[in-house]
Amino acid sequence: MTYKKVQKYIKKKYGYTVKPCWISDVKEICGLKRKNDSLSHNERKYPCPNNKIEAIKDAFRHVGWL
């Protein structure tokens, strides 16, 4: 599953677009951090806003990542 599909799901269900860096941030929060992703949540330039985290987690469940 690609980030684009996660973005499309969120756009359709919630009516807004999320940034790829937010998806990556929530992946780390959920313990899905990729091996080559060297930035932690606290080091990210644009961490995911708290009010978007649950929508992204919902998308992860929808696509089978959680």
N, C-alpha and C positions, 0 to 999 in steps of 0.2 A: 504494500500500500504506500502511496506516495503522499508527500505533504500536500500536493495539489488536490488530491481527493479528500483529504481532511479539511482543507480550506473550503472546497465546494460544499461539503456536508454542513459545515458551520454556517456558511453563507445562506444556504437553503433553509436550514432549521432556525437559525437565530437572527439572520438578517444583517450580519456584519462580516467583514473579512479579518482574518487573523494573520499576523506576520509569521513567516517561517521560523524566525528566531524565537517566537513565543511557543511554537510547537516543539522546538528543540528543548526549550527550557522546561516545558511540562513533561516531556519525555524523561528528562533527568529527575524531576520531582517524583515521577512514578517509578523510578528505578529502571528506565529503559534507555539509559545513556549509551550512546554508541562508543565504541572503543576509540575512535579517532576524534571524539569531541572533547577537547581539552579544557573548555571553559566551564567553571562551575556556575551554579545559579547566582551566587554573589558577585561573580566576575563579569557577567554578561552586561554588555552595553545597554541592551534593551530587554530586560527581563519581562516575562509575561505579567500583565496587570492582574491583580488578584481577582477582579470581577470577570475575567475571561478564562480562568483556569478550569472551572467546572464544565464549561462548554467544550473545551478542548478534550478534557477527560471523557466526556460523553461521546465525542467523535472517535476517540481511541477505542472505546467499548464497541462502537458501531462498526469500526473497521477490523476489530479483532486484536488490537494491540494490548488490551487489558482484559 
